[in-house]
Amino acid sequence: MTASAMKSDLAIGKFKELLKSHASAPPTPRTDLVELLIESFMMADATDEQGSTAFDKLMRGSVDVNDLRAMLVKEQVSLIGVRYPLAWDRCVLMRRTLMDIYKREHKVSLERLRNLLKKEAKTYIEGLAGITPFVAARTLLLGLSIHAVPVDQATVDVLSEAEVLSDASEPVEVAALLSRHVLAEDALEAHAALRKATDRFLASGRVPRLGKKRK
């Protein structure tokens, strides 16, 4: 689907109604950018409670973020639990990203990005090996105050069910679409509302449909 076609498929009124009905205080982000990135990997297509719990398990089970980087994927999975949603896949990607950070910085730190121009920091984060659009967007928005709208598959399903979208497009396409309609100064509030909506969606026992179109 082209960008122009997607734009016409966004029901602005219903989108605003969804945000209003799920208005919530923006989250307090973790001060360390790598920790925020790790938490974001755990949050994708999971509830906030699941994500926070998984992050805490990873931190308690490792000495520091560098120790977590050095762990095997199966060791990371054992920390969060094999039954965690997409546990293996997300740990594979997370470890790949941590490895790339170490390769670039010679340590597991992203604090140097605070001194870069926003465009440079955005390019850096989005170019990390293994990183997903949701993780990149959440890290940019919460950690560096860079305009982004984090969208995972559960978010797409919520927007489809609310008839904000005419069909369930790919999360990266929906994120690009929403970023054109959500002002930078409103991005935090929009993210908080969308997370509250997806929390309710996932807590109800439903699971992301992995791109299947809404009937």
N, C-alpha and C positions, 0 to 999 in steps of 0.2 A: 504494500500500500504506500502510495506517495505521501509526502508531507502535506501537500495541499488537500489531498483526499481525506487524510486523517483529521485535518483541522476542521473540515466540514462535518465530521462524524462525532465531534465533541459537543455534548449537550451542556452548554455553559450554565444554564439555570439549574439543572439537576446536579451539576458538579458543585456549585455554590451551596445548594441545599444540603448535599452530603457533608461538605466541610462544616457547615453551620450546625448540623445535627450531631456531629462528632467532635465539636470544638473541645480542645484539651490544652493544658499548659505544655509548652515546648519542653522537651527533656533537657536535663542538665548534662551536658556532654562530659566525657572523660577528658581530663586535661592532657594526657599523653596521646599523641596522634596514632601511634602504633597500637596502643590498647584500644583506642576508638575503632581502628580498622579491624582488629580481631573481634571486638564485640559486634561490629557490623556484619562480619561473616556469619556469626551465630544468629543474628537477628533475621536474616533473609528467609522469608517463607516460614517464620516461626513467630510465636507470640513474644511480647516483650519479656514476660516472665521466663519463658524458655530460654531466650537469648541471654538474659542477665545471669540466669543460673548456669548455663553452659560456659559463659565467660568466666564466672567465678571458679568453676571447676578447673578450667584450663590454667588460671592464674595460681590456684592453690596447688595444682599438680606439677608446677614448674617453678624453677628458681626465679626466672625472669623471662622477658620476651625472647631473649637470645636462646635460652634453654628450650623454650617452646619451639623455636625455629629448628633447632637441632634434633628434635624428637622425630621418630618415624611416624608416618601417618597413622599406623595402627595404634601407636601409643596415644596420639591425640584423640583418636576415636574412642579409645578405652576410657579416657577421662570424661568425655561428655556423654558416653553411653552409645552402644551400637544401635539403639532404637531411636536415637535422636533423628529428627527429619533430615534425610539426605546427609547423614553424618559423614560417610566416607567421602562423598563428592566435595562437600564444603571444606573438609580438612585437607584434601589434596590441593585444592585451589589456594587455601589459606597458607599452607606451607610453601607453595610455589611463590606466592607473593612475598612472604617473609624472607625467603631465600634471595629474591630479586632485590629487596631493600638492602640486605646485607651485602650483596655483590656491588651495589651502587655506592653505598655509604660506608662500607667496611665496619658497620655496626648496625644493629636493628633500631634505627631511629629515623623519624621523619621531621624532627624539630627544625631542621634547616629550611624546610619549606615555608616556615613562618616569615622568613626574610625574603622570599621570592615574590615577584609580581604574581597577582592572582592567576593570570593566564598561564604563566610558567608552572605554577603549583598544580593547576588543573591538568595540564599536559602530563606532568610527572605522575600524578596519581592515576590518571586514566591509562597511562602507558605501562603500569606495573604488570609483570607477568602474573597470570592467574586471577587478577582482580575482576570482579563482576561489576556491571554498571550500578547495581544497587549499593554495593560496598563503597565504590568510588564516590557516588553521589552523597551518601550519608557521611562519609569522612570529610568531604569537601564542605558540605553544608554545616555540620555540627562542629567540625574542628577548625575550619579556616574561614568560615562565614562567606563561602563562595556559592553563588546562586546555583542550586540544583534541586531536583525533586526526586528523591529515592523511590523507585518503583520495582517491586518484585512481582512474581507471578500471582501471589495472593492479592496484591493491590489491583492488578489487572482484572481479576475475577470479581472483586468487590465493585469496581467501576462498571463492569459489564452488567452485574446483577442490578445495580442502581440505574442502569440505562444511561449512564454518562457516556459510555462507548457503545457503538452499534455492534461491535464484535470484539472478541478478545485478541487484540494484536500482541506483538511481542513486547515485553517490558521495556526494552531499550527504546522502542518506537513511542510507546506511551509516555515515557519519561521525557523524551524530546518534545512531545506534543504539549504536555502539561507545563513544561518550563517556559513555553511561549505564552501561557495564559496566567501563570502565577508570578506575580511581581517578586523581585528579590527580597523586598522588605516583608513579604507575606509568606515566604518559603518555609520558615520554621513552623509557623502556625498551620500551614497546609500539611506539612509532614506529620505534625502531631495528630492532626485530625485523621489523616489517612492511616496512620499506625493504629489509632483507636478503632477505626473501622475494620482493619484487617485483623486486629486482635480478636474482635468479636466474631469475625468470620472463622478464624482458625479455632477459637475456643469452642465453637459450636460443633466441632468435630469434622467439619468439611475440610477438604484438602485442595491445594491448587490443581487446576486441570491441565497444567503444562501446555498452554497454548490452544486448547480445544475451543472452538467457537461456541458462543452462547446460542442455544437454540430458541 
